[in-house]
Amino acid sequence: GLPVAPIHRIAKNSEVFAIGDAVTEASGFGLVASNSARILGFADETKTATSDNQTVAKYEISIIPAYQGMEVECDLNAASTQADCVGFYTVLTGATGAQQLAQASLSATVGQFRITKFDPRGESSTTRVLCTPVFTGFSHTTAS
């Protein structure tokens, strides 16, 4: 298939983005996703927006759109085992830069991401997983 073209949103004032951070939008501005936000996509660049970005600089963060079925590599914030990779997880609230999934958020019914593979690089990692977004800005489907 064709590659997914990035989308752009004016970054929220003073927002800090790292490549791969889950991104959402509020009032039309891009910001790092909280644990209850719809995932619009993933930051395609590292950027700290200026304190007046929304009105003066108007820098637009580049975002790879999220869609159901896509797989992204994520890290959990605590060690886990294959047995823990059967449910849904949310992003760690307040995390910016190398954002992680909250290992303690494991739920059988609700979350933003579903783990699809444990230790995807085969390096005996207890925190690295492949996951797919299930709560996206382009879908009305949730894990619940």
C-alpha positions in Angstrom: 0.0 0.0 0.0 0.9 3.6 -0.2 2.7 5.3 2.8 0.5 7.3 5.1 1.0 11.0 4.6 1.6 13.0 7.8 -1.1 15.4 9.1 -0.3 18.7 10.8 -1.8 20.6 13.8 -0.7 23.9 15.3 1.1 22.8 18.6 -0.3 23.8 21.9 1.7 26.5 23.7 4.9 25.2 25.3 4.0 21.6 24.5 7.0 19.1 24.3 6.8 16.4 21.7 9.2 13.5 21.2 9.3 11.3 18.1 6.7 8.5 18.7 4.7 10.3 21.4 0.9 9.7 21.1 -0.7 12.9 20.0 -4.3 14.2 20.4 -5.9 17.5 19.7 -8.0 19.9 21.8 -9.6 23.0 20.4 -7.8 22.3 17.1 -4.3 22.3 18.7 -1.9 19.3 18.9 -0.7 18.1 22.2 0.7 15.0 23.8 -2.1 12.5 24.6 -3.3 11.9 28.2 -4.6 8.6 29.4 -8.1 9.3 28.3 -7.6 11.1 25.0 -8.3 9.8 21.5 -5.1 9.1 19.7 -4.9 11.3 16.6 -1.5 9.9 15.7 2.2 9.8 16.6 4.7 12.7 16.6 6.9 12.5 13.6 9.5 14.9 15.1 10.9 16.2 18.4 9.8 19.8 19.1 9.1 22.1 22.0 6.5 24.7 21.0 7.0 28.3 22.0 4.9 29.8 24.8 3.0 31.8 22.3 2.8 29.2 19.5 -1.0 29.2 19.2 -1.2 32.8 18.3 2.3 34.0 17.1 4.7 31.3 15.9 1.9 28.8 14.8 4.3 25.9 14.4 2.5 22.8 13.1 3.7 19.5 14.5 4.0 16.7 12.0 1.8 13.7 13.0 1.7 10.2 11.5 -2.1 9.4 11.6 -3.2 6.5 13.8 -5.5 3.9 12.4 -6.8 0.6 13.8 -4.6 -2.3 12.8 -1.3 -0.2 12.6 1.4 -1.5 14.9 3.8 0.7 16.8 6.6 -0.1 19.1 6.0 1.1 22.7 7.7 0.7 26.0 5.8 -0.1 29.3 6.9 1.9 32.3 7.4 -1.2 34.4 8.5 -4.8 33.8 5.9 -7.2 32.4 5.5 -10.7 31.1 3.9 -12.3 28.1 0.9 -13.2 30.4 0.3 -9.4 30.9 -0.1 -8.8 27.2 -3.7 -9.9 26.9 -5.6 -6.6 27.5 -5.7 -2.9 26.9 -3.4 -0.2 28.2 -3.3 3.6 28.4 -0.5 6.1 28.0 1.3 7.1 31.2 -0.4 10.4 32.2 1.9 13.4 32.2 4.7 11.6 30.3 6.4 13.6 27.5 9.4 12.6 25.6 9.8 8.8 25.2 6.2 8.4 26.3 5.4 5.0 27.8 2.3 2.8 28.4 1.2 2.5 32.0 1.8 -1.1 32.9 -0.6 -0.8 35.8 -3.4 0.3 33.5 -4.0 -3.2 32.2 -7.7 -3.7 31.6 -9.7 -6.5 30.0 -12.2 -4.1 28.5 -10.9 -0.5 28.1 -7.8 1.4 27.0 -6.1 3.2 24.2 -3.8 0.4 23.0 -3.9 -3.3 22.6 -0.6 -5.2 22.9 0.0 -7.4 19.8 3.5 -8.8 20.6 5.8 -9.0 23.6 9.5 -8.4 23.2 9.3 -7.7 19.4 13.1 -7.5 18.9 13.8 -10.8 20.6 16.2 -9.1 23.0 14.7 -10.5 26.3 13.1 -7.1 27.0 10.5 -7.1 29.8 9.2 -3.6 28.8 9.2 -3.3 25.0 6.0 -4.3 23.1 4.2 -3.9 19.7 0.8 -2.4 20.1 -2.1 -1.1 18.1 -4.2 1.9 18.9 -7.8 1.1 19.6 -9.0 4.6 20.7 -8.2 6.8 17.7 -9.3 10.2 16.5 -10.4 8.6 13.3 -12.7 5.9 14.8 -15.7 5.6 17.0 -14.5 2.2 18.2 -13.2 1.7 21.7 -12.0 -1.3 23.5 -15.1 -1.3 25.7 
